[in-house]
Amino acid sequence: MSTHTSTTLVPDAELSFDEASIPVVRRVETRPRQPRATMALLISAHNEQLVLEQTLRSAIRAGMRPEHIYVVDDNSDDATSKIAKAVIPPNNVMKVSRSGKGLALTKAAKRFGLTERYRWIHIADADGGFSPNYFPIFRSKLRTKYAAATGYVRSLPGGTVSQYRVFEYTIGQEIHRRFQAMTHTVTVIPGPTSCFRADVFDKVNFANHSFTEDFDVTIQIHRMNLGRIQFIPQAMAYTQDPQHLSDFIKQITRWNRGIMQSFLRHRIGRHNQRVDAYLTYQLLQNFLFFASYFIMVPYVAIMQHSLNVVALTFMYDVAVLFSLVFLTAARNGRWDILSAFPQIYLYRMIALFVFMRAFFDVVVLRKFRIASGSWATEGRRYKQAVL
C-alpha cells in the first residue's frame, strides 16, 4: 500500500491582496498518514507460565510476526510476563491489576492503540495453538463486509475430557456452525479463535461481567446490528481441555451460567432476530431431551409395568451416539476416541445435568446474575506436546 500525503491550505500570517483582492496562500505539507496493518493478535493471560510460551511460538510458526503479537498479563504472580517478553518484543507486553479477561483485553487494546493501528484484532486464549499457515489463511479469507470472524476449534490431545471434546467440537462445527454461518446465526465467537473488525472491537463491551464474555460479545454484535459473523473452517485453532472430571464440571458450569446470564440480559427469545430463534430452539432441544429421557420414558415404563421401553430407548440412544462418534473419529483421524466411548456417553449426560442446574440457578433462583469476569487456571493447566 502506498503512503499518502495530504496538503492543507493555510493563509499567510500577513495577508496580501492582488488587484482582484484574492488571498495569497502557501502550501504546507502535513505528516504522512501511515496505513494500518492488517491484523494484531491479542492474548490475555493470568498465571499461564505452563502454556503461554508454546502458544506464542505456535502463533509465530503459524504466520504471525512477533511485532504484531501483544500480551496483557492480568496480574499474574508467576513468570507469565517474563516468558512473554522472551518471545515477543517486551514493549508488546503489559501487566494490569486484576481485571478479568474482558477488561484486561480492553485496557490492552487502548494502551497499545490497536484499533487505530490495525484493521482487525484477533483474540486468542493463552492455552491454545494454531495450525500451520493459520494466519495467512485467516487473513486471505477475511472480508470487511463481516463484523467478526472465527475459525475451526479443535481439541489438543489429552485425557478422556479431550476425547469427548473431539466429538463435541466436531459435531458442533461440522453441523451447527456451518448451518449458523449459512443462516447468519453464529451464536458464539469462541475464545481460541475470535477476530473483530477494529471499529466493531471499539463498539462492543468485553468487560461485560459475564462468565462467558465471548458469548455475550457475540450477542452484542447481533443486538447492535454491527454485521454478520464469518466462519473460516480452513483456519484451525487448538485449545487445551481439562484433564480431570472435576475441572470439566467447573468449566461447563461456568459456560452454562454465562449463557443463562446472556439469555436474561439480552432477553433472548423476545427479539425478532434470527439468533433468538436459533438459541431458543437449542434451549428447548435440551429441555426436550431431558424430559424425554428422564420423565417420559420412566413414566411409560411405570404405566406399562415393563422396563422394555427403557432398554430400547437406551439401546437406540447408544447406537446413534456411537455412530456419530465413529464418524467423528474418521473425520479427525482420532481413532482413540472410540475406546473412550463409555466416558463420552457419561460426559454427555453430565453436561445435560449441568445445563439443567445452571438454568435453575440463574433463571429460577436468580443467582449468579453478575460475574467478576476473572478466571483462575491454577492446577488446571498442563504441559502440552508440541503441535
PAFI-857605 format. One line per field, with one value per residue (C-alpha): z negated, x, y. Coordinates in nm, 3 decimals. Layout:
up	c(Z, ...) $
east	c(X, ...) $
north	c(Y, ...) $
This chain:
up	c(0.000, 0.093, -0.160, -0.106, -0.195, -0.244, -0.197, -0.382, -0.253, -0.525, -0.486, -0.548, -0.878, -0.684, -0.405, -0.081, 0.184, 0.555, 0.773, 0.753, 0.374, 0.375, 0.066, 0.126, -0.032, -0.084, -0.068, -0.391, -0.391, -0.680, -0.821, -0.608, -0.709, -0.800, -0.668, -0.923, -0.940, -0.870, -1.199, -1.560, -1.785, -2.145, -2.424, -2.785, -3.046, -3.418, -3.564, -3.230, -3.260, -3.173, -2.836, -2.718, -2.552, -2.337, -2.237, -2.133, -1.938, -1.775, -1.660, -1.514, -1.332, -1.203, -1.029, -1.286, -1.314, -1.676, -1.649, -1.587, -1.892, -2.221, -2.567, -2.863, -3.195, -3.431, -3.750, -3.738, -4.026, -3.820, -3.524, -3.267, -3.178, -3.174, -2.934, -2.705, -2.691, -2.593, -2.285, -2.161, -2.189, -2.559, -2.470, -2.347, -2.697, -2.969, -3.317, -3.470, -3.812, -3.843, -3.594, -3.446, -3.087, -2.926, -3.099, -3.055, -2.680, -2.675, -2.868, -2.641, -2.320, -2.444, -2.576, -2.251, -2.028, -1.841, -1.684, -1.537, -1.412, -1.281, -1.068, -1.254, -1.618, -1.664, -2.019, -2.137, -2.464, -2.632, -2.631, -2.260, -1.936, -1.563, -1.256, -1.003, -0.791, -1.017, -0.995, -0.619, -0.559, -0.801, -0.653, -0.296, -0.375, -0.579, -0.424, -0.554, -0.498, -0.810, -1.161, -1.303, -1.212, -1.374, -1.270, -1.343, -1.701, -1.772, -2.100, -2.181, -2.270, -2.636, -2.863, -2.830, -2.851, -2.540, -2.367, -2.446, -2.320, -1.985, -1.944, -2.080, -1.876, -1.553, -1.575, -1.688, -1.394, -1.111, -1.164, -1.386, -1.298, -0.923, -0.947, -1.159, -0.904, -0.622, -0.816, -0.979, -1.330, -1.470, -1.844, -1.984, -1.860, -2.073, -2.269, -2.089, -1.752, -1.752, -1.525, -1.519, -1.273, -1.452, -1.452, -1.589, -1.860, -1.972, -1.996, -2.189, -2.563, -2.657, -3.027, -3.045, -3.384, -3.230, -3.292, -2.913, -2.774, -2.422, -2.410, -2.544, -2.292, -2.008, -2.116, -2.137, -1.770, -1.679, -1.900, -1.765, -1.405, -1.360, -1.084, -1.013, -1.151, -0.915, -0.966, -0.825, -0.868, -0.684, -0.973, -1.263, -1.618, -1.908, -2.272, -2.586, -2.765, -3.132, -3.231, -3.516, -3.556, -3.839, -3.621, -3.333, -3.553, -3.678, -3.322, -3.175, -3.485, -3.417, -3.048, -3.111, -3.375, -3.134, -2.862, -3.102, -3.210, -2.849, -2.791, -3.064, -2.995, -2.623, -2.651, -2.407, -2.260, -2.291, -1.991, -1.626, -1.525, -1.369, -1.653, -1.901, -1.710, -1.687, -2.052, -2.168, -1.957, -2.121, -2.468, -2.401, -2.245, -2.571, -2.774, -2.538, -2.558, -2.937, -2.961, -2.714, -2.874, -3.242, -3.261, -2.966, -2.929, -3.304, -3.305, -3.015, -3.182, -3.503, -3.321, -3.121, -3.421, -3.198, -3.157, -2.788, -2.683, -2.898, -2.746, -2.390, -2.438, -2.586, -2.306, -2.038, -2.200, -2.234, -1.872, -1.736, -1.956, -1.870, -1.500, -1.544, -1.747, -1.475, -1.207, -1.429, -1.472, -1.096, -1.027, -1.268, -1.238, -1.614, -1.648, -2.014, -2.096, -2.011, -2.317, -2.524, -2.411, -2.759, -2.904, -2.612, -2.686, -3.055, -2.985, -2.759, -3.043, -3.290, -3.051, -3.032, -3.411, -3.446, -3.191, -3.389, -3.713, -3.558, -3.426, -3.769, -3.948, -3.715, -3.573, -3.855, -4.169, -4.014, -4.134, -3.955, -3.757, -3.754, -3.736, -3.816, -3.483, -3.648, -3.586, -3.753, -3.595, -3.888, -3.889, -3.557, -3.308, -3.198, -2.964, -2.613, -2.342, -2.066, -1.769) $
east	c(0.000, 0.143, 0.194, -0.028, 0.042, -0.223, -0.192, -0.357, -0.408, -0.304, -0.328, -0.007, 0.013, 0.015, -0.238, -0.155, -0.410, -0.373, -0.571, -0.868, -0.841, -0.767, -0.580, -0.232, -0.191, 0.107, 0.124, 0.205, 0.291, 0.147, 0.299, 0.243, -0.061, 0.060, -0.152, -0.292, -0.155, -0.394, -0.411, -0.292, -0.301, -0.401, -0.371, -0.480, -0.312, -0.332, -0.075, -0.014, 0.357, 0.299, 0.139, 0.199, 0.538, 0.412, 0.104, 0.317, 0.564, 0.276, 0.134, 0.470, 0.506, 0.152, 0.243, 0.203, 0.505, 0.619, 0.590, 0.216, 0.156, 0.051, 0.009, -0.176, -0.081, -0.378, -0.173, -0.006, 0.214, 0.420, 0.659, 0.387, 0.520, 0.882, 0.803, 0.605, 0.887, 1.133, 0.929, 0.777, 0.902, 0.896, 0.708, 0.424, 0.367, 0.181, 0.069, -0.255, -0.414, -0.657, -0.924, -1.071, -1.027, -1.269, -1.145, -0.782, -0.838, -0.998, -0.712, -0.453, -0.626, -0.637, -0.281, -0.135, -0.371, -0.468, -0.790, -0.607, -0.310, -0.480, -0.782, -0.856, -0.799, -0.759, -0.803, -0.678, -0.652, -0.318, -0.355, -0.405, -0.224, -0.261, -0.237, 0.039, -0.040, -0.335, -0.286, -0.215, -0.528, -0.732, -0.617, -0.677, -1.033, -1.134, -1.388, -1.456, -1.829, -1.826, -1.812, -1.615, -1.482, -1.399, -1.203, -1.237, -1.169, -1.001, -0.907, -0.543, -0.464, -0.527, -0.733, -1.089, -1.227, -1.026, -1.158, -1.513, -1.438, -1.318, -1.670, -1.841, -1.638, -1.672, -2.049, -2.081, -1.884, -1.947, -2.323, -2.428, -2.160, -2.187, -2.565, -2.526, -2.285, -2.534, -2.826, -2.624, -2.699, -2.349, -2.415, -2.063, -1.724, -1.510, -1.207, -0.944, -1.021, -1.204, -1.135, -1.307, -1.303, -1.137, -1.445, -1.657, -1.399, -1.439, -1.817, -1.868, -1.817, -1.575, -1.590, -1.950, -1.938, -2.033, -1.896, -1.870, -1.766, -1.724, -2.089, -2.206, -1.996, -2.139, -2.494, -2.398, -2.295, -2.636, -2.826, -2.645, -2.671, -2.298, -2.275, -2.259, -2.007, -1.781, -1.686, -1.345, -1.322, -0.989, -0.818, -0.786, -0.705, -0.639, -0.740, -0.637, -0.923, -0.936, -0.765, -0.997, -1.371, -1.390, -1.227, -1.456, -1.763, -1.631, -1.567, -1.906, -2.083, -1.923, -2.011, -2.375, -2.419, -2.274, -2.516, -2.809, -2.684, -2.690, -3.033, -3.170, -2.953, -3.023, -3.380, -3.304, -3.624, -3.806, -3.650, -3.729, -3.381, -3.266, -3.024, -3.313, -3.499, -3.190, -3.091, -3.448, -3.454, -3.130, -3.266, -3.589, -3.396, -3.207, -3.526, -3.697, -3.409, -3.407, -3.785, -3.793, -3.513, -3.580, -3.955, -4.148, -3.963, -3.980, -4.348, -4.426, -4.229, -4.427, -4.760, -4.674, -4.516, -4.221, -3.863, -3.859, -3.915, -3.621, -3.394, -3.500, -3.456, -3.111, -3.001, -3.128, -2.953, -2.625, -2.640, -2.698, -2.430, -2.174, -2.238, -2.171, -1.857, -1.732, -1.787, -1.612, -1.311, -1.289, -1.321, -1.038, -0.819, -0.859, -0.949, -0.850, -1.186, -1.365, -1.210, -1.336, -1.698, -1.831, -1.679, -1.812, -2.161, -2.112, -1.979, -2.276, -2.515, -2.313, -2.326, -2.704, -2.745, -2.504, -2.715, -3.034, -2.869, -2.737, -3.083, -3.236, -2.967, -2.964, -3.317, -3.527, -3.330, -3.186, -2.835, -2.504, -2.655, -2.329, -1.974, -1.645, -1.502, -1.188, -1.069, -0.825, -0.627, -0.414, -0.395, -0.580, -0.302, -0.054, 0.240, 0.127, 0.307, 0.430, 0.189) $
north	c(0.000, 0.337, 0.615, 0.917, 1.278, 1.538, 1.914, 2.198, 2.549, 2.791, 3.173, 3.366, 3.550, 3.876, 3.856, 4.031, 4.100, 4.125, 4.351, 4.114, 4.100, 3.723, 3.599, 3.464, 3.121, 2.895, 2.516, 2.331, 1.959, 1.756, 1.437, 1.125, 0.922, 0.573, 0.285, 0.044, -0.309, -0.593, -0.782, -0.782, -1.087, -1.006, -1.263, -1.217, -1.432, -1.498, -1.738, -1.910, -1.990, -2.358, -2.293, -1.936, -1.984, -2.268, -2.067, -1.769, -1.982, -2.166, -1.831, -1.730, -2.064, -2.016, -1.692, -1.411, -1.181, -1.125, -0.746, -0.784, -1.006, -0.846, -0.997, -0.849, -1.007, -0.991, -0.954, -1.295, -1.398, -1.638, -1.596, -1.515, -1.166, -1.279, -1.563, -1.334, -1.076, -1.350, -1.442, -1.115, -0.754, -0.650, -0.332, -0.553, -0.691, -0.506, -0.601, -0.475, -0.503, -0.793, -0.704, -1.019, -1.126, -0.882, -0.569, -0.674, -0.702, -0.358, -0.199, -0.358, -0.253, 0.105, 0.107, -0.031, 0.170, -0.144, -0.018, 0.281, 0.081, -0.236, -0.320, -0.645, -0.753, -1.128, -1.259, -1.598, -1.785, -1.840, -2.219, -2.275, -2.329, -2.279, -2.498, -2.424, -2.118, -2.036, -1.661, -1.637, -1.846, -1.639, -1.309, -1.424, -1.533, -1.228, -0.996, -0.645, -0.686, -0.905, -0.762, -1.053, -1.395, -1.727, -2.031, -2.401, -2.513, -2.845, -3.010, -3.072, -3.434, -3.503, -3.727, -3.853, -3.499, -3.411, -3.721, -3.615, -3.265, -3.403, -3.539, -3.227, -2.978, -3.176, -3.212, -2.852, -2.713, -2.957, -2.938, -2.649, -2.390, -2.446, -2.411, -2.096, -1.948, -2.008, -1.860, -1.577, -1.703, -1.768, -1.784, -1.755, -1.641, -1.876, -1.761, -1.973, -1.816, -1.482, -1.188, -0.849, -0.563, -0.270, -0.048, -0.334, -0.406, -0.044, -0.071, -0.395, -0.430, -0.706, -0.611, -0.733, -0.910, -1.241, -1.589, -1.619, -1.282, -1.429, -1.538, -1.202, -1.009, -1.219, -1.138, -0.770, -0.781, -0.921, -0.676, -0.369, -0.494, -0.445, -0.704, -1.073, -1.319, -1.512, -1.878, -1.978, -2.357, -2.379, -2.195, -2.438, -2.333, -2.567, -2.542, -2.727, -2.902, -3.004, -3.326, -3.419, -3.465, -3.208, -2.939, -3.032, -2.983, -2.646, -2.532, -2.626, -2.491, -2.153, -2.175, -2.265, -1.996, -1.742, -1.847, -1.814, -1.470, -1.355, -1.509, -1.282, -0.977, -0.966, -1.100, -1.378, -1.517, -1.184, -1.011, -1.053, -1.168, -1.492, -1.562, -1.551, -1.821, -2.042, -2.010, -2.068, -2.385, -2.506, -2.432, -2.619, -2.907, -2.961, -2.947, -3.192, -3.439, -3.421, -3.460, -3.748, -3.944, -3.883, -3.815, -3.956, -4.287, -4.371, -4.273, -4.507, -4.786, -4.743, -4.733, -5.049, -5.224, -5.310, -5.193, -5.281, -4.921, -4.811, -5.076, -5.000, -4.625, -4.677, -4.913, -4.674, -4.377, -4.567, -4.684, -4.333, -4.177, -4.447, -4.391, -4.019, -4.089, -4.326, -4.061, -3.807, -4.037, -4.086, -3.713, -3.623, -3.931, -3.975, -4.343, -4.329, -4.172, -4.499, -4.662, -4.370, -4.411, -4.507, -4.189, -3.985, -4.114, -4.027, -3.675, -3.610, -3.691, -3.486, -3.188, -3.219, -3.216, -2.922, -2.732, -2.801, -2.694, -2.371, -2.288, -2.347, -2.141, -1.839, -1.823, -1.967, -1.876, -1.557, -1.641, -1.576, -1.287, -1.090, -1.227, -1.057, -1.166, -1.303, -1.653, -1.891, -2.174, -2.287, -2.665, -2.698, -2.622, -2.887, -2.908, -2.991, -3.182, -2.953, -2.932) $
